[in-house]
Amino acid sequence: MANMPASVVILGAGVTGLTTANTLLSRFPSSNLDITIVAKHLPGDTSQTEYCSPQAGANWFTFQTEFNKFAHYDKVTFERFIKIAEESPESGIKRFPLRVVSGHDVRTTENPWFEELVGGVKDVPKEELPEGAQQGMDLVTFMFNPNIYLHWLNARLIKAGVRILRRSYKHIDDVMSDFPHASAVFNCTGLGARTLGGVQDEKGQTLLIAEPITPLKRMAIWTQPSLFGPNEFAHVFPRPLGGGVIIGGMSIQDRWDETYDPSLAERTKQRACQLCPELGKPEDLQIIRHNVGLRPARTGGARIDVEERNGKVIVHSYGVGGAGYQSSWGMAEHAVDLLAQKLGRTAKL
């Protein structure tokens, strides 16, 4: 297999690692590329502070106000989700309306870069805005059931013969020592990159509630700036295939406290009902589970680059924060491109 390693190791089994493995399979379907995923946590695990992917909302809504490299990741991913939702409804991905409101204008331009991508953006009529909101836009994106989607990605890998091992590593060099024949390692450790030796890059709380008897007609986000303070906002994300409804949220940089905050939970319920009155009264919400999760964000955005270490190629792909799902396929495509370029081979996905 000219210019491609015979063996690749992917460290991490969150949405980034699993998507990267699937992208490798798509890129080189006829090769004898051997792929191994090693991770402390695998789909089905529920560690709230080490395994972030199952704790995600999750939905697709770009954080980028202009078309840049991160917006490109979102675009590639959106286009892939269209195909997955159409061909594999069991994946836990479903096309679904989204309403985004704010105290300020959430449409930063008359024609946001994603308007054509999502099939159009409409202004929310003033009479339909929740109390305190000044602007709003309606669009159609995607909602997810993260647990089902992670299992779906994982099942595709198992069917293709990818080896999956449960192991924990404190240093990137230990991975290379355990797999001496692997000539490339993808570092998809997410939050673990903060403490992984040889990397050490240090650069919310939600509620799962029962689904209402009358299904919600849309997802909803109250963006910042909001009425709720500089670090708090609101979102309501129904999950397909019996996944309940996730409501949140909070975003505080460099906060690693795992403690559940009951007062925040009460505010979360009140804001969710303000944002989506069809949920009913806050005191009537049926709480299934309290989540305290961490977003694997990185100052300056996601790190996707290549380095050589001890004769092997390491491709870093982590630090995307709350955009893990909506950027996943675009990030994976870029990471695999970098490996192919590093090894002098070009291939089209």
C-alpha positions as CSV (number, residue, x, y, z in Angstrom):
1,M,0.0,0.0,0.0
2,A,2.3,2.7,-1.3
3,N,2.8,5.7,0.8
4,M,0.1,4.7,3.3
5,P,0.9,3.0,6.6
6,A,-0.2,-0.6,7.0
7,S,-1.4,0.1,10.5
8,V,-3.0,3.1,12.1
9,V,-4.0,3.6,15.8
10,I,-6.7,6.0,16.9
11,L,-6.5,7.2,20.5
12,G,-10.0,8.1,21.7
13,A,-13.5,6.7,21.0
14,G,-15.7,9.8,21.2
15,V,-17.4,11.2,18.2
16,T,-14.1,12.5,16.8
17,G,-12.2,9.2,17.0
18,L,-15.1,7.1,15.7
19,T,-15.7,9.5,12.8
20,T,-12.0,9.6,11.9
21,A,-12.0,5.8,11.8
22,N,-15.0,5.7,9.5
23,T,-13.5,8.3,7.3
24,L,-10.3,6.2,6.9
25,L,-12.5,3.3,5.8
26,S,-14.3,5.5,3.3
27,R,-11.1,7.0,1.9
28,F,-9.3,3.7,1.4
29,P,-12.1,1.1,1.0
30,S,-10.0,-1.4,-1.1
31,S,-6.8,-1.2,0.9
32,N,-5.6,-3.6,3.6
33,L,-5.2,-0.7,6.1
34,D,-5.3,-2.1,9.7
35,I,-7.1,0.3,12.1
36,T,-7.1,0.0,15.9
37,I,-9.1,2.2,18.3
38,V,-7.8,2.4,21.8
39,A,-9.7,4.3,24.5
40,K,-10.5,4.3,28.2
41,H,-14.2,4.9,27.5
42,L,-16.3,3.4,24.7
43,P,-19.8,3.8,23.5
44,G,-22.2,2.8,26.3
45,D,-20.0,4.3,29.0
46,T,-21.4,7.3,31.0
47,S,-18.4,9.1,32.6
48,Q,-19.7,12.7,32.7
49,T,-16.3,14.3,33.1
50,E,-14.0,12.1,31.0
51,Y,-16.2,11.0,28.1
52,C,-17.9,14.0,26.7
53,S,-19.6,12.7,23.6
54,P,-22.6,11.0,25.2
55,Q,-23.3,14.1,27.2
56,A,-23.8,16.3,24.1
57,G,-27.2,17.9,23.3
58,A,-26.8,17.4,20.4
59,N,-27.7,19.3,17.2
60,W,-26.2,21.1,14.2
61,F,-26.0,24.9,14.5
62,T,-22.8,26.6,13.4
63,F,-21.0,28.9,15.8
64,Q,-19.3,30.7,12.8
65,T,-20.6,34.0,11.6
66,E,-18.5,33.9,8.5
67,F,-17.2,31.2,6.2
68,N,-13.8,30.1,7.6
69,K,-12.0,26.8,8.1
70,F,-14.3,25.9,11.0
71,A,-17.3,26.8,9.0
72,H,-16.0,24.4,6.3
73,Y,-15.9,21.6,8.8
74,D,-19.6,22.4,9.7
75,K,-20.5,22.5,6.0
76,V,-18.9,19.1,5.2
77,T,-20.6,17.6,8.2
78,F,-24.0,19.0,7.3
79,E,-23.8,17.5,3.9
80,R,-22.7,14.1,5.3
81,F,-25.6,14.2,7.8
82,I,-28.1,14.6,4.9
83,K,-26.9,11.3,3.5
84,I,-26.8,9.5,6.8
85,A,-30.3,10.7,7.8
86,E,-31.8,9.6,4.5
87,E,-30.0,6.2,4.2
88,S,-29.7,5.2,7.9
89,P,-32.6,6.5,10.1
90,E,-31.5,4.0,12.7
91,S,-28.4,6.1,13.2
92,G,-30.1,8.5,15.6
93,I,-29.8,11.5,13.3
94,K,-33.0,13.3,12.1
95,R,-33.6,16.5,10.0
96,F,-35.5,18.8,12.3
97,P,-36.5,22.5,12.5
98,L,-34.5,24.8,14.8
99,R,-35.5,28.2,16.2
100,V,-32.6,30.5,17.4
101,V,-33.5,33.6,19.4
102,S,-31.5,36.3,21.1
103,G,-31.8,39.6,22.9
104,H,-29.8,41.0,19.9
105,D,-29.9,40.3,16.2
106,V,-28.8,36.7,15.7
107,R,-28.6,37.2,12.0
108,T,-25.3,39.0,11.8
109,T,-25.6,39.4,8.0
110,E,-28.6,39.6,5.7
111,N,-27.4,36.4,4.0
112,P,-25.6,34.2,6.5
113,W,-23.1,31.8,4.9
114,F,-25.2,28.8,5.9
115,E,-28.5,30.0,4.5
116,E,-28.3,28.1,1.2
117,L,-26.8,25.1,2.9
118,V,-29.7,24.6,5.3
119,G,-32.3,25.4,2.6
120,G,-33.2,28.9,3.7
121,V,-33.5,31.0,6.9
122,K,-36.6,32.8,7.9
123,D,-37.1,35.6,10.5
124,V,-39.3,34.7,13.4
125,P,-42.5,36.9,13.6
126,K,-42.3,39.3,16.5
127,E,-45.5,37.9,18.1
128,E,-43.9,34.4,18.3
129,L,-40.8,35.5,20.1
130,P,-40.5,34.5,23.8
131,E,-40.6,37.4,26.3
132,G,-37.3,39.2,26.4
133,A,-36.2,38.1,22.9
134,Q,-35.7,40.7,20.2
135,Q,-34.7,38.7,17.2
136,G,-35.1,35.1,16.0
137,M,-34.5,32.9,12.9
138,D,-36.0,29.6,11.8
139,L,-34.1,27.0,9.9
140,V,-34.0,23.3,9.4
141,T,-30.9,21.4,10.6
142,F,-30.4,18.1,12.5
143,M,-31.0,16.7,16.0
144,F,-29.2,13.7,17.4
145,N,-29.5,10.9,19.9
146,P,-25.8,10.8,20.8
147,N,-25.9,7.4,22.5
148,I,-27.5,5.7,19.5
149,Y,-25.3,7.6,17.0
150,L,-22.1,6.6,18.8
151,H,-23.2,3.0,18.8
152,W,-24.1,3.3,15.1
153,L,-20.6,4.6,14.2
154,N,-19.0,1.9,16.4
155,A,-21.1,-0.9,14.8
156,R,-19.9,0.2,11.3
157,L,-16.3,-0.1,12.5
158,I,-16.8,-3.5,14.1
159,K,-18.5,-4.8,10.9
160,A,-15.5,-3.6,8.9
161,G,-13.0,-5.4,11.1
162,V,-11.6,-2.5,13.1
163,R,-10.0,-3.6,16.3
164,I,-11.3,-1.8,19.4
165,L,-9.4,-2.0,22.7
166,R,-10.2,-0.6,26.1
167,R,-6.9,0.9,27.4
168,S,-5.9,4.0,29.3
169,Y,-2.7,6.0,28.5
170,K,-0.9,8.7,30.4
171,H,1.6,9.5,27.6
172,I,1.4,9.5,23.8
173,D,4.8,7.7,23.7
174,D,3.2,4.7,25.5
175,V,0.7,4.3,22.7
176,M,3.5,4.1,20.1
177,S,5.4,1.6,22.3
178,D,2.4,-0.7,22.5
179,F,1.9,-0.6,18.8
180,P,5.4,-0.7,17.3
181,H,4.3,-1.6,13.8
182,A,1.8,1.3,13.6
183,S,3.4,4.2,11.6
184,A,0.6,6.7,12.3
185,V,-1.4,7.6,15.4
186,F,-4.5,9.9,15.5
187,N,-4.8,11.8,18.8
188,C,-8.5,12.2,19.2
189,T,-8.5,12.4,23.0
190,G,-10.8,15.4,23.4
191,L,-10.8,16.5,27.0
192,G,-8.0,14.0,27.7
193,A,-5.5,16.2,25.8
194,R,-5.2,18.4,28.8
195,T,-3.3,15.8,30.7
196,L,-1.9,13.4,28.0
197,G,1.9,13.4,28.3
198,G,3.6,14.6,25.2
199,V,0.5,16.8,24.4
200,Q,-0.7,18.5,27.6
201,D,-2.8,21.1,25.7
202,E,-4.7,23.0,28.4
203,K,-5.9,25.6,26.1
204,G,-22.6,22.7,31.4
205,Q,-24.8,21.4,33.2
206,T,-27.9,19.9,31.5
207,L,-31.1,18.0,32.3
208,L,-32.7,15.1,30.5
209,I,-36.4,15.4,30.8
210,A,-39.3,13.2,29.6
211,E,-40.8,13.8,26.2
212,P,-44.1,15.7,26.4
213,I,-47.2,13.8,25.3
214,T,-47.4,16.2,22.3
215,P,-44.1,16.0,20.5
216,L,-42.1,19.2,20.2
217,K,-42.2,20.7,16.7
218,R,-38.7,22.2,16.8
219,M,-35.4,22.5,18.7
220,A,-34.7,25.9,20.2
221,I,-31.7,27.9,21.3
222,W,-31.5,31.2,23.2
223,T,-28.1,32.5,22.3
224,Q,-25.8,34.9,24.1
225,P,-26.1,37.7,24.8
226,S,-29.2,36.7,26.8
227,L,-31.2,37.8,29.7
228,F,-29.5,35.1,31.8
229,G,-26.0,36.5,32.5
230,P,-22.7,36.3,30.6
231,N,-22.2,32.5,31.0
232,E,-25.7,31.2,30.8
233,F,-28.1,30.6,27.9
234,A,-30.9,28.2,27.1
235,H,-31.5,25.4,24.8
236,V,-34.1,22.7,24.2
237,F,-33.1,19.7,22.1
238,P,-35.5,16.8,21.6
239,R,-33.6,13.6,20.8
240,P,-35.0,11.1,18.2
241,L,-35.7,7.4,18.8
242,G,-36.9,7.7,22.4
243,G,-34.0,9.9,23.6
244,G,-36.0,12.3,25.7
245,V,-35.4,16.1,25.7
246,I,-32.2,17.8,26.7
247,I,-32.4,21.2,28.3
248,G,-29.6,23.5,29.3
249,G,-27.3,25.3,29.6
250,M,-24.1,27.0,30.9
251,S,-20.7,27.7,29.4
252,I,-17.9,28.8,31.8
253,Q,-14.3,28.7,30.6
254,D,-11.8,26.7,32.7
255,R,-14.4,25.4,35.2
256,W,-13.8,21.8,36.0
257,D,-16.1,21.4,39.0
258,E,-18.2,18.3,38.7
259,T,-20.7,19.4,41.4
260,Y,-24.4,19.4,40.4
261,D,-25.9,22.9,41.1
262,P,-29.6,22.5,42.0
263,S,-30.2,26.3,41.7
264,L,-28.9,26.2,38.1
265,A,-31.2,23.2,37.4
266,E,-34.2,25.3,38.5
267,R,-33.2,28.2,36.3
268,T,-32.7,25.8,33.5
269,K,-36.2,24.5,33.8
270,Q,-37.7,28.0,33.9
271,R,-35.7,29.2,30.9
272,A,-36.6,26.1,28.9
273,C,-40.3,26.7,29.5
274,Q,-39.9,30.4,28.6
275,L,-38.2,29.4,25.4
276,C,-40.6,26.6,24.6
277,P,-44.0,27.2,26.3
278,E,-45.3,23.9,24.9
279,L,-43.2,22.1,27.6
280,G,-45.6,23.4,30.2
281,K,-44.7,24.7,33.6
282,P,-41.2,24.2,35.1
283,E,-42.6,22.3,38.2
284,D,-44.3,19.9,35.9
285,L,-41.2,18.8,34.0
286,Q,-40.4,15.1,34.6
287,I,-36.6,15.0,35.2
288,I,-35.0,11.7,34.0
289,R,-31.3,12.6,34.8
290,H,-29.1,15.5,35.8
291,N,-25.9,15.8,33.7
292,V,-22.7,17.7,34.6
293,G,-20.6,17.6,31.5
294,L,-17.5,19.3,30.3
295,R,-16.9,20.7,26.8
296,P,-13.4,19.8,25.4
297,A,-12.7,23.3,24.1
298,R,-9.4,24.8,23.3
299,T,-8.3,28.4,23.1
300,G,-8.0,29.3,19.4
301,G,-10.3,26.5,18.2
302,A,-9.7,22.9,17.3
303,R,-6.2,21.6,16.8
304,I,-5.8,19.6,13.6
305,D,-2.2,19.2,12.6
306,V,0.6,16.7,12.1
307,E,3.9,16.1,13.9
308,E,6.6,13.5,13.7
309,R,7.6,11.8,17.0
310,N,10.0,8.9,17.4
311,G,9.8,8.0,13.8
312,K,6.0,7.9,13.6
313,V,3.4,10.4,12.4
314,I,0.9,11.8,14.9
315,V,-2.2,13.5,13.6
316,H,-3.8,15.7,16.3
317,S,-7.6,16.2,16.1
318,Y,-9.2,17.6,19.2
319,G,-10.3,20.8,21.1
320,V,-13.5,21.5,19.1
321,G,-15.6,22.2,22.3
322,G,-19.3,22.1,21.9
323,A,-19.1,21.7,18.1
324,G,-17.9,18.1,18.2
325,Y,-20.9,16.6,16.3
326,Q,-21.6,19.4,13.9
327,S,-17.9,19.5,12.9
328,S,-17.1,15.8,13.1
329,W,-17.0,14.7,9.5
330,G,-15.3,17.9,8.3
331,M,-12.6,17.6,11.0
332,A,-12.1,13.9,10.2
333,E,-11.7,14.7,6.5
334,H,-9.1,17.3,7.2
335,A,-7.2,15.0,9.6
336,V,-7.1,12.2,7.0
337,D,-6.1,14.6,4.3
338,L,-3.1,15.7,6.4
339,L,-2.0,12.1,6.9
340,A,-2.2,11.4,3.2
341,Q,-0.3,14.6,2.3
342,K,2.3,13.8,4.9
343,L,2.9,10.4,3.4
344,G,2.9,11.7,-0.1
345,R,-0.4,10.2,-1.3
346,T,-3.5,12.0,-2.4
347,A,-6.9,10.3,-2.5
348,K,-10.4,11.6,-2.9
349,L,-13.0,10.8,-0.3
